[in-house]
Structure formats: structure tokens, C-alpha cells
Amino acid sequence: MKWVYLSGGVGGARLLRGLSEVLGPEHLTVIVNTGDDFDHWGLRICPDLDTVMYNLAGLSHDERGWGLARESFEALDMVRRYGGATWFALGDRDLATHLMRTEALRGGESLTAVTRRLYRALGIAHQVLPMCDARVATTMHTVDGRALPFQRWFVQEQCAPALRGIRLEGHPEPHLEVLQALRAADAVVIGPSNPYVSIDPILQVPETRAAVFSRAVFAVSPIVAGQAVKGPLATMIEQLAGTKASAGAIARHYAGEGGQQLAGLVVERGDEAEAARLGQGVPIIGAATVMRSHQDSVSLARTCLEAFSKWGHS
Ligand code: FO1
């Protein structure tokens, strides 16, 4: 069995912890969103790649969801004294990641290559690939007429400005390894990440999208009982899709465009009927999807594998 997992940051990384325990490195490749990436303090920051890396290495700060455990913010305090930008909190240990990556990128190494090197250095054996090497940027178009880079909207403005659209700027082309992993995959799992800003950027690369939907694709709903497990997704669905947030809206989102079909959608128990109503015939799998512990992540990972045995061959 070969699986590919599409991931954003926090929610996606939680399920990945379980999947990486159940599937060895030869059975699982991860493709990570880079639409959130940006430059800050002269450094290249790749929040989702880092969140996934710290999670797989067992180094993540579990309550915050991002950054490292055992972190300090002395550099941030000095930047504050200098009157610099402190709206995005880079920790002292986390800074090492951004320094190493930025130096490598300036030296001509690709994002794919430096990501592999950093992951290996932290003892991660699974193959984790950025969605592309080119610089891309998710841009949030607000109702009040502004075009804000994702982190400005998400962190600095706390997701407050209402949205009228989202665009991925840049010219993403998938690395050959992304396409090879997808073409060799028996199944693709879309993690419980935000569809608009974590998964859509990956699927907006035309070759990647075609390769993904040539496989059996399973998604895990990040909406539980009409609420986002974390973050602004529920409000985004209302603003961008014009419907109430529900697991069904997630089914419709992934099944809606281009005639592609999901092989299955995993939703929280109790959300099955709503998901089926809007899901255009997508098989719905009810399970416990809120991951509070490592055991929860492993159980949800097993549910995804079982869904493949049941629905993956049709
Ligand atoms: N999220 C915040 O809400 N505030 C922060 O100050 C912040 C700093 C930060 C530093 C490094 C990193 O890798 C991630 C960081 N995040 C922060 C999280 C991140 O920006 C978002 O959660 C993701 O981009 C959304 O997937």
C-alpha cells in the first residue's frame, strides 16, 4: 500500500502523527501547503512545513499547535525594543529553522531539498514534500477592498476582515517527486485542514490536482457539529460559500468542482446525515474525528485505512 497525505498545519499535522505511526516511511508520502509562506525579519518562514516537522519529530507545542515546545522569545523581546515588527512571534529555537532554511535557499538549494535535509536532521524518515519549490502566496481579498498576505490577515488582523475571495499568487509547479508519489499512490487522504487556505493551494496546481483525483481520495472533515475544530473556517464557509458550516459543506467543497469525486468523507459521528444530504453521493464514514490525544490520532488514521478497504476500490 502506498498513501499520499495532503496537509496544512495544525489540524493536518495531528492526523499525520497517527498515520505516520500506522504507515511506515515506504508507505506514506506527505505533500504540504506552502501558500502560507512569507518573509519576516529577512527570513523565509514556512509555517505548515515547520508545524508538520515539529509534530513528526515530537517537538511541537501541543496547546498552541504551532512552534516548538520548550520555547523562549528573547529575540522577539529584543526586536520589540528595537521597534521592529512583533506581530508574528518567532521563538528563539524556531529561529534556527528559519536561519538554516533561508541560508540554504539563498545558496541555491531548492525548498524540497532543504526541507528533506532539515527533516532528516530531526530523525524523520517519512518523505515530506512542499507542494512546489516556487514562491507562492495565498492572498486574502477582503470585503473592504484590501488584498492581504495570508499571515497578515490570519495573525496580525486575527481573521477579522470579512472575505470576498482568496487567490494563490505565483506560478506553482509540482516537484517531480510530488507527481511520482501521487502516480504511485493507491489512495490520497486530505487531512482535516482548512480547505480554502491549506488544501486548495495544493489542488490549484493543475498537474497535482489531476494526479490527486486520478487516485481514490478520502477527506477528513475539519467541521464538527457545525463548528471548526480550530480557527476561522466556519465563518469562512459562510462568507465564501454562502452556506452554514457543516460537514456537508466540506463534502460539497471537494466534490463540487470539475466533476471529480471523493471516494469517501470521514465525518464526526452525528454529522453523517447532513454530510450525506450535501455530499452528492460521496460515501460518508462516521468516526471520532476530534483528536485530543495521540491515541485519538492513531484511531482516526486506522479509520482512514479501513475506509480504503471498504470504499477505495469502487
Ligand atoms: N500563529 C499565530 O496565531 N501567531 C503567531 O505569532 C504565530 C507565529 C508562528 C511562528 C512560526 C510558525 O511556524 C507558525 C506561527 N504561527 C503563528 C502559526 C501559523 O502562522 C498559522 O497557524 C498557519 O500558517 C496556519 O496554517
Residues whose N, C-alpha, C, O or C-beta is under 5 A from the ligand:
A	BS01	FO1	G9 V10 D36 C46 P47 D50 W66 G67 W87 F88 A89 L90 V155
